[in-house]
Amino acid sequence: MNSKASTLKNLISQSEGRYFGVEFIKRTNGTRRKMCGRLKIAPESDRKGLAFSPDSKNLMVVWDVNKKAYRMINLEQVLKL
């Protein structure tokens, strides 16, 4: 994980379950994405583990408040936090 991604991950982790806003460029199609998210949401009982490590791709898993689902933030392309 590069230093920018590491710094952003630390800042988001310090939110300690509070809501935060983030704007970033999506890895999949290059569009801007705004998200209201939070951490420390209890995992669903039927969730399966990921097939890869998000850290290896500079991604962070957060709860998207509007979509009511887990989503990933591209830490390399964060525009606003």
N, C-alpha and C positions, 0 to 999 in steps of 0.2 A: 504494500500500500504506500503510495507516495505521500509526501509531507502535507500537501493541501488536503487530500482525502482524509488523512489521519487527524488533522486539525478539525475539519468539519465533523468527523465522526465523534470526536471528543466533545465539541460544542453541542451537538444533538443529544449525546448521551447525558450531558449535564442538565437537560430539560427535565429529567427525573419524572417522566410521565405527564408533564404539562404539554399543552398544545403548542405547536410551532408551525410557522409557514415557511415554505421553501419553493423556490423556482429554479428549474434546471432544464437541461436539454436531454431529451430521451435518447437512449442508446439505440433503440430499435429503428426509429425513423427520423431522428434529428429535429423533432418539433419541441417547442417550449411547453413545459408542463408546470402548472402551479398546484401545490398540494398543501392541505392542512392535515398535519399528521401528529402522531404521538407514539411514545414507546410504552412498554410495560403493560400491554394488553394481554390478558390471559390467552394462551393458545387454545384453539379449538381442539376438541378431542380427536377429530378425524384428520387433522393436519398430518401430512407426511413430511419427512425431512427433505431438504433440498439435495439435488444430485451434484451440486458444486458448492464451493465456499464463496459467499458474496464478497468477502474481503479480497479474494484473489482477483476479482474483477472491479474493485473499488465501488462496490454497491453496498447499500445499507437497507435492511428490511425494516419497514415502519408500518404502522396502521394508518391507512388513508381514511380520515374521518368521513369524508363525503361519499366515498364508494363503499365504505364499511367492509373493507378487505385489506389484506396485507399487500403492499406494493414495495418496489425497490427504488431507492434514490440513487441516481448516478452521481457519485461524489466528485468525479473528475469534471463535471460540467455544471456545478451549482452556480447560479447567477446571483441569487439572493437567499438569505437565511434570516 
